[in-house]
Each structure stands twice: as C-alpha cells, then as structure tokens.
C-alpha cells in the first residue's frame, strides 16, 4: 500500500498547488465571482461524467492501468493550464483536468482490493492522510509560487511545477504499483449500472446521498473562500495557500493518527454524524469571523469534520457491495461528489454575488444541520 500512498501524495500535491491560484487566475481575465465558481463547476462536470467510466474500466482492466492513464492526462492538463491566455482556454484546461481526475476513486478501489473488512477503515484513514499531506504541501507551494498579490499572481510556475510532480507520480506508478486484477472476483450480476439505480438501493442510496450533501456544502466553501478572504482580509494566493495547508494539517492529524482508534471505540456511524456536525459549525463560524485567527479556527473545524466523515462514509459504502463492485461504487460515489461540486459552487457563486460574501457559509451550515437532524436516527443502523 505504501507505493500507492506515495503516488497519491505526490499527485495531490500537484492538485493542491492549483487551488489557491485558480480564483485569482480567473480574475486576471476579468471574471466575476460567479464565473470564478463556474471554473470549479466545469472541472467537476467533467469529473462527474468520467468517474464511473474510470471506475468501471478499473474493474475490468485493473486499477493500475487506469491510474497510469489518468496521471498522464493530468500532466497534459497542467501544461495546458500554464499556457492558457484567455478565460475560454482556462475553462477548457480545467474541463480536461476534470475528465482525467479518475485516479482518486481508482486508488480507493485499489486499497479496498488489498485490505480486509476489518482493517479497511484504517487503510482509508491512511489514504485520507495521504490526501491531507497533499493538501498541506500543495496549497503552500502553490501560494508561494503564485505570490501574495491578488491582482497580479504568477500563473505559469504553479501549473508547471504541478505537471512536474505528476510526471514523478506517473514514474512511481509505472515501476512500483502491482496489478490487483487477480484480487477482483468476477460477478455475473451487473444490474446496477448508474448513479440513479444506485440511489434506489436503500442503504447504498442513503450513504451516497449523505456524501453528496456534505460535498455540496464543502464545495461551496472551497470555491468561494479565496474570494471571501480577499474581500475580508485582502488575502492573495499565498495567504490562501497557507490556510488551505493548515486545513490539510488538521485533516492529516485526524485521519493519520486518530481515525482507526476512534472507529474501534465509537464506530463509523457516530463518527460520520460527528463529522457532519463539525463541518456545519465550521461553515457558520466562517460567516461570523472578523479576525484572521477566527478564519483559521473555522477552517480547523471544517477540516476535522471532513477528516472524520470521509473515511467513515467510504468504509460504510464499500462494505455493503460485492468485492468486484468496489471500483464501480467508489466511481459512482465520486460521480455523485462531482455532481455536488457542480451544484455547490454554482449556487455559492450566485449567493456570493447577489446576497453577500457570507451567504454561502450560513446557508451551507444550516443545510447540513437540517440534514443531520432528519437523518440522525436512520444513520445509526449502519454501525454500532
């Protein structure tokens, strides 16, 4: 599992490098807040289409091959981004990057192939920690490379550095990853073939719905926070890179050191609900922030909550499907998350522009609280 985690860390560092840059990159072409969030939407729309395709192909041809292909595609996408000189070309670059972002669900399926039900939550926690490390180093590096001036960021160095890292990740994947096709047991029953059909399966549908709603709320924050901090504290890419890196540290602490012990004591269901509550409170806290350290405290709440929620919801999902459907179901879950990342930023951009910079955070936090109250009793059925 260590070679895979190395690939994920390096790949996610490259992905994280772009996060603090994109809103300011778009604003150099005169993009409004709504257009900035639509830049996030186009990435997720492409990912929504591609994720179940990559997941299904990984079930058929093996996880390793799909990881190779998507990493190679990511390299091209970063290079295209570096040379974008219009808002239109920027959108095309992000759309292609989204289509090639199928390696995350495939990597999760790889982990489920090589782990047992008993240690899967721990392994997913390590995966989440690797994800978090990428988001510690990536945004910090990207912010430093882009600079602190929100009006004139360096738009070339961050994507080129990201392409270099993805090239290194591809080389590691080519030489270190083992084929797991022999661990995937064939299943002749292939009736579940789409997200809509998956939602009709009672337990599976509920878990995917919860993942969807949490991602809507988180994506609304992720897509507007740089715009919010620019207007609140006059932060540029560098300062935003630091706070996203701080969030990554919080995620690593939870998923790398505590999640397996917490699962043994409290179970996935309780941690899943606690994570939702913390994300909700963190969102509302952002809207109430008036000093810079308040923003860091709010981001910590969101990051800790996400660190509890993501590995537990992933474990609950993969534990209720057949072994040869793990790649597919994680692809479907990523597809639903991509749909959420379309809806969340789209509405957040509208609310931000029309109702004020705090509105996406207040609405997102309240939505998650309401969903948690409605589904609280039914979530308990999944684990003790």
C-alpha positions as CSV (number, residue, x, y, z in Angstrom):
1,X,0.0,0.0,0.0
2,X,3.0,2.3,0.6
3,X,3.8,2.8,-3.1
4,X,0.2,3.7,-3.8
5,X,0.1,6.2,-1.0
6,X,3.3,7.8,-2.3
7,X,1.7,8.2,-5.7
8,X,-1.4,9.7,-4.1
9,X,0.6,12.2,-2.0
10,X,2.7,13.4,-5.0
11,X,-0.3,13.6,-7.3
12,X,-2.4,15.5,-4.7
13,X,0.5,18.0,-4.0
14,X,0.2,18.8,-7.7
15,X,-3.6,19.1,-7.5
16,X,-3.3,21.3,-4.3
17,X,-0.8,23.6,-5.9
18,X,-3.6,24.9,-8.3
19,X,-6.2,25.5,-5.6
20,X,-5.1,28.9,-4.2
21,X,-4.2,30.2,-7.7
22,X,-7.4,29.5,-9.7
23,X,-9.7,32.3,-8.4
24,X,-7.0,34.9,-9.0
25,X,-6.1,33.4,-12.3
26,X,-9.7,33.8,-13.5
27,X,-9.9,37.3,-12.1
28,X,-6.9,38.3,-14.3
29,X,-9.2,37.8,-17.2
30,X,-11.9,40.0,-15.5
31,X,-14.0,37.1,-14.3
32,X,-16.8,37.8,-11.8
33,X,-17.3,35.7,-8.6
34,X,-20.0,33.7,-10.4
35,X,-17.6,33.0,-13.3
36,X,-14.8,32.1,-10.9
37,X,-17.1,29.4,-9.3
38,X,-18.1,28.2,-12.7
39,X,-14.4,27.4,-13.3
40,X,-14.8,25.0,-10.4
41,X,-18.0,23.7,-11.8
42,X,-16.6,22.8,-15.3
43,X,-13.9,20.7,-13.6
44,X,-16.5,18.8,-11.6
45,X,-18.8,18.4,-14.5
46,X,-16.1,16.6,-16.5
47,X,-15.2,14.5,-13.4
48,X,-18.9,13.6,-13.0
49,X,-19.0,12.2,-16.5
50,X,-15.6,10.4,-16.2
51,X,-15.6,9.0,-12.7
52,X,-17.9,6.0,-13.2
53,X,-16.3,5.3,-16.5
54,X,-12.9,5.1,-15.0
55,X,-14.3,3.1,-12.1
56,X,-15.9,0.5,-14.4
57,X,-12.8,0.3,-16.6
58,X,-10.7,-0.3,-13.5
59,X,-12.9,-3.2,-12.5
60,X,-12.4,-4.7,-16.0
61,X,-8.8,-3.9,-16.8
62,X,-7.3,-3.3,-13.4
63,X,-6.7,-0.3,-11.2
64,X,-3.0,0.1,-12.2
65,X,-3.7,0.8,-15.9
66,X,-6.3,3.4,-15.1
67,X,-4.0,5.2,-12.7
68,X,-1.4,5.3,-15.4
69,X,-3.7,6.8,-18.0
70,X,-5.2,9.4,-15.7
71,X,-1.9,10.6,-14.3
72,X,-0.6,11.0,-17.9
73,X,-3.7,13.0,-18.7
74,X,-3.2,15.2,-15.7
75,X,0.3,16.1,-16.9
76,X,-1.1,17.4,-20.2
77,X,-3.9,19.3,-18.4
78,X,-1.4,21.2,-16.2
79,X,0.7,22.1,-19.1
80,X,-2.4,23.4,-21.0
81,X,-3.3,25.4,-17.9
82,X,0.1,27.0,-17.7
83,X,-0.2,28.3,-21.3
84,X,-3.8,29.4,-21.1
85,X,-4.1,33.1,-22.1
86,X,-7.9,33.6,-22.2
87,X,-10.7,32.7,-19.9
88,X,-12.1,30.4,-22.5
89,X,-8.8,28.4,-22.7
90,X,-8.7,28.3,-18.9
91,X,-12.1,26.6,-18.8
92,X,-11.0,24.1,-21.4
93,X,-7.9,23.2,-19.4
94,X,-9.9,22.6,-16.3
95,X,-12.5,20.6,-18.1
96,X,-9.8,18.2,-19.4
97,X,-8.2,18.1,-16.0
98,X,-11.6,17.1,-14.5
99,X,-12.0,14.3,-17.0
100,X,-8.6,12.9,-16.1
101,X,-9.3,13.1,-12.3
102,X,-10.4,9.5,-12.1
103,X,-7.3,8.3,-10.2
104,X,-8.7,9.1,-6.8
105,X,-11.6,6.7,-6.8
106,X,-9.5,4.1,-8.6
107,X,-6.8,4.5,-5.9
108,X,-9.5,4.0,-3.2
109,X,-10.7,0.8,-5.0
110,X,-7.0,-0.4,-5.1
111,X,-6.9,-0.1,-1.3
112,X,-10.2,-2.0,-0.9
113,X,-8.7,-4.8,-3.1
114,X,-5.7,-5.3,-0.8
115,X,-7.4,-4.9,2.6
116,X,-9.9,-6.8,4.6
117,X,-13.2,-5.5,6.0
118,X,-11.6,-5.3,9.5
119,X,-8.7,-3.1,8.5
120,X,-10.3,-1.1,5.7
121,X,-11.3,1.9,7.8
122,X,-7.7,2.2,9.0
123,X,-6.4,1.9,5.4
124,X,-8.9,4.5,4.2
125,X,-7.7,6.7,7.0
126,X,-4.1,6.4,5.7
127,X,-5.5,7.3,2.3
128,X,-7.2,10.3,3.7
129,X,-4.0,11.3,5.5
130,X,-2.1,11.0,2.2
131,X,-4.7,13.1,0.7
132,X,-4.3,15.6,3.5
133,X,-0.5,15.7,3.1
134,X,-1.0,16.6,-0.5
135,X,-3.2,19.5,0.7
136,X,-0.7,20.6,3.2
137,X,2.2,20.9,0.8
138,X,0.3,21.7,-2.4
139,X,-1.5,24.9,-1.5
140,X,1.5,26.2,0.4
141,X,3.8,25.6,-2.6
142,X,1.2,27.0,-5.0
143,X,0.7,30.1,-2.9
144,X,4.4,30.8,-2.7
145,X,4.9,30.3,-6.4
146,X,1.9,32.4,-7.3
147,X,2.8,35.2,-4.9
148,X,0.9,37.3,-2.3
149,X,-0.5,40.0,-4.7
150,X,-4.2,39.1,-5.5
151,X,-4.1,41.5,-8.6
152,X,-1.0,40.0,-10.4
153,X,-0.4,36.4,-9.4
154,X,2.3,34.3,-11.2
155,X,0.1,32.0,-13.3
156,X,2.8,30.0,-15.0
157,X,5.0,28.5,-12.3
158,X,2.4,26.7,-10.2
159,X,0.9,24.6,-13.0
160,X,4.3,23.8,-14.5
161,X,5.5,22.6,-11.1
162,X,2.3,20.5,-10.7
163,X,3.0,18.9,-14.1
164,X,6.5,18.0,-13.0
165,X,5.2,16.4,-9.8
166,X,2.5,14.4,-11.7
167,X,5.3,13.2,-14.0
168,X,7.2,11.9,-11.0
169,X,4.0,10.3,-9.7
170,X,3.5,8.5,-13.0
171,X,7.0,7.1,-12.9
172,X,6.4,5.8,-9.4
173,X,3.1,4.2,-10.6
174,X,4.8,2.6,-13.6
175,X,7.5,1.0,-11.6
176,X,6.1,0.4,-8.1
177,X,2.4,-0.4,-8.4
178,X,1.4,-4.1,-8.5
179,X,-1.5,-5.4,-10.5
180,X,-4.6,-6.3,-8.4
181,X,-6.7,-7.9,-11.1
182,X,-6.3,-11.3,-9.5
183,X,-7.9,-10.0,-6.3
184,X,-11.1,-8.9,-8.1
185,X,-13.6,-11.7,-8.1
186,X,-15.8,-11.7,-11.2
187,X,-19.5,-11.2,-10.6
188,X,-22.0,-12.1,-13.3
189,X,-24.7,-9.9,-11.8
190,X,-24.1,-6.4,-13.3
191,X,-27.6,-4.9,-12.9
192,X,-26.5,-1.8,-11.1
193,X,-25.1,0.4,-13.8
194,X,-25.8,4.0,-13.0
195,X,-25.9,6.6,-10.2
196,X,-29.7,6.7,-10.4
197,X,-30.0,3.0,-10.0
198,X,-27.5,3.0,-7.1
199,X,-29.7,5.6,-5.3
200,X,-32.6,3.1,-5.5
201,X,-30.7,0.6,-3.3
202,X,-31.9,1.6,0.2
203,X,-28.7,1.6,2.3
204,X,-26.3,2.5,-0.6
205,X,-28.6,5.3,-1.8
206,X,-28.7,6.9,1.6
207,X,-25.0,6.8,2.1
208,X,-24.3,8.3,-1.3
209,X,-26.9,11.0,-0.6
210,X,-25.2,12.0,2.6
211,X,-21.8,12.1,0.9
212,X,-23.4,14.2,-1.8
213,X,-24.9,16.8,0.6
214,X,-21.7,17.1,2.6
215,X,-19.7,17.7,-0.6
216,X,-22.2,20.3,-1.8
217,X,-21.6,22.3,1.4
218,X,-17.8,21.8,1.4
219,X,-17.5,22.7,-2.3
220,X,-19.4,25.9,-1.7
221,X,-16.7,26.9,0.8
222,X,-13.8,25.6,-1.3
223,X,-14.9,27.6,-4.4
224,X,-15.6,30.9,-2.7
225,X,-13.1,31.0,0.3
226,X,-10.4,32.8,-1.7
227,X,-12.9,35.4,-2.9
228,X,-14.2,35.7,0.7
229,X,-10.8,36.1,2.2
230,X,-9.7,38.6,-0.5
231,X,-12.7,40.8,0.4
232,X,-12.4,40.3,4.1
233,X,-8.7,40.4,4.8
234,X,-7.2,41.4,1.3
235,X,-5.5,38.0,1.1
236,X,-3.9,36.8,-2.1
237,X,-2.9,33.3,-3.3
238,X,0.0,33.0,-0.8
239,X,-2.2,33.7,2.3
240,X,-4.9,31.4,1.0
241,X,-2.3,28.7,0.3
242,X,-1.3,28.8,3.9
243,X,-4.8,28.4,5.3
244,X,-5.6,25.5,3.0
245,X,-2.3,24.0,4.0
246,X,-3.3,24.4,7.7
247,X,-6.6,22.6,6.8
248,X,-4.5,19.8,5.4
249,X,-2.5,19.5,8.6
250,X,-5.8,19.2,10.6
251,X,-7.0,16.5,8.2
252,X,-3.8,14.5,8.5
253,X,-3.9,14.7,12.3
254,X,-7.4,13.1,12.3
255,X,-7.1,10.6,9.5
256,X,-3.5,9.6,10.0
257,X,-3.4,9.3,13.8
258,X,-6.9,9.0,15.3
259,X,-9.4,7.6,12.9
260,X,-8.6,3.9,13.4
261,X,-8.7,4.1,17.2
262,X,-11.9,6.2,17.1
263,X,-13.6,3.8,14.8
264,X,-12.9,0.9,17.2
265,X,-14.4,2.8,20.1
266,X,-17.3,4.7,18.5
267,X,-18.0,3.0,15.1
268,X,-18.2,4.6,11.7
269,X,-21.8,5.8,12.1
270,X,-21.2,8.0,15.1
271,X,-18.0,9.5,13.6
272,X,-19.8,10.1,10.4
273,X,-22.5,12.2,12.2
274,X,-20.0,14.0,14.3
275,X,-18.0,14.9,11.2
276,X,-21.2,16.4,9.6
277,X,-21.9,18.5,12.8
278,X,-18.3,19.9,12.9
279,X,-18.4,20.9,9.2
280,X,-21.8,22.6,9.8
281,X,-20.5,24.6,12.8
282,X,-17.3,25.4,10.9
283,X,-19.2,26.9,7.9
284,X,-21.3,29.1,10.2
285,X,-18.2,30.1,12.0
286,X,-16.6,31.4,8.8
287,X,-19.5,33.8,8.3
288,X,-19.1,35.1,11.9
289,X,-15.3,35.6,11.5
290,X,-14.0,39.1,11.8
291,X,-10.3,38.5,12.7
292,X,-7.8,36.4,10.8
293,X,-7.3,33.8,13.5
294,X,-11.1,33.2,13.5
295,X,-10.8,32.1,9.9
296,X,-8.2,29.6,10.9
297,X,-10.3,28.2,13.8
298,X,-13.3,27.9,11.4
299,X,-11.2,26.1,8.8
300,X,-9.9,23.7,11.5
301,X,-13.5,22.8,12.4
302,X,-14.3,22.1,8.8
303,X,-11.1,20.1,8.3
304,X,-11.5,18.0,11.4
305,X,-15.1,17.3,10.5
306,X,-14.2,16.2,7.0
307,X,-11.4,14.1,8.4
308,X,-14.0,12.1,10.4
309,X,-16.6,12.0,7.7
310,X,-14.7,11.0,4.5
311,X,-13.0,7.7,5.6
312,X,-16.1,6.5,7.6
313,X,-18.5,7.1,4.8
314,X,-16.2,5.5,2.3
315,X,-15.8,2.4,4.5
316,X,-19.6,2.1,5.0
317,X,-20.1,2.3,1.3
318,X,-17.6,-0.3,0.2
319,X,-18.6,-2.7,3.0
320,X,-22.1,-3.2,1.6
321,X,-21.2,-4.1,-2.0
322,X,-19.6,-7.1,-3.6
323,X,-15.8,-7.2,-4.0
324,X,-15.8,-6.8,-7.8
325,X,-18.1,-3.7,-7.5
326,X,-15.8,-1.6,-5.3
327,X,-14.2,0.3,-8.1
328,X,-17.7,0.9,-9.6
329,X,-19.3,2.0,-6.4
330,X,-16.5,4.3,-5.5
331,X,-16.6,5.7,-9.0
332,X,-20.3,6.3,-8.6
333,X,-19.6,7.9,-5.2
334,X,-17.0,10.2,-6.8
335,X,-19.5,10.9,-9.6
336,X,-22.1,12.0,-7.0
337,X,-19.4,14.1,-5.3
338,X,-18.6,15.6,-8.7
339,X,-22.3,16.4,-9.2
340,X,-22.2,18.1,-5.8
341,X,-19.1,20.1,-6.8
342,X,-21.2,21.3,-9.8
343,X,-24.2,22.3,-7.7
344,X,-22.3,23.7,-4.7
345,X,-20.0,26.2,-6.4
346,X,-22.8,27.2,-8.9
347,X,-25.2,28.2,-6.2
348,X,-22.4,29.6,-3.9
349,X,-21.3,31.9,-6.7
350,X,-24.8,33.2,-7.2
351,X,-25.4,33.7,-3.5
352,X,-21.9,35.3,-3.1
353,X,-22.6,37.8,-5.8
354,X,-26.3,38.6,-5.1
355,X,-26.6,38.1,-1.3
356,X,-23.2,38.8,0.0
357,X,-19.9,37.1,0.8
358,X,-21.2,35.3,4.0
359,X,-24.4,33.9,2.5
360,X,-22.9,30.6,1.1
361,X,-21.5,29.7,4.6
362,X,-24.6,30.5,6.5
363,X,-26.8,28.6,4.1
364,X,-24.4,25.6,3.8
365,X,-24.0,25.3,7.6
366,X,-27.8,25.4,8.2
367,X,-28.5,22.9,5.4
368,X,-26.1,20.4,6.9
369,X,-27.6,20.9,10.4
370,X,-31.1,20.2,9.0
371,X,-30.0,17.1,7.1
372,X,-28.2,15.8,10.2
373,X,-31.4,16.2,12.3
374,X,-33.5,14.5,9.7
375,X,-31.2,11.5,9.1
376,X,-29.7,11.1,12.5
377,X,-31.7,8.1,13.7
378,X,-31.5,6.3,10.4
379,X,-27.7,6.6,10.1
380,X,-27.3,4.7,13.4
381,X,-28.3,1.5,11.6
382,X,-25.1,1.2,9.6
383,X,-22.7,0.5,12.6
384,X,-22.7,0.5,16.3
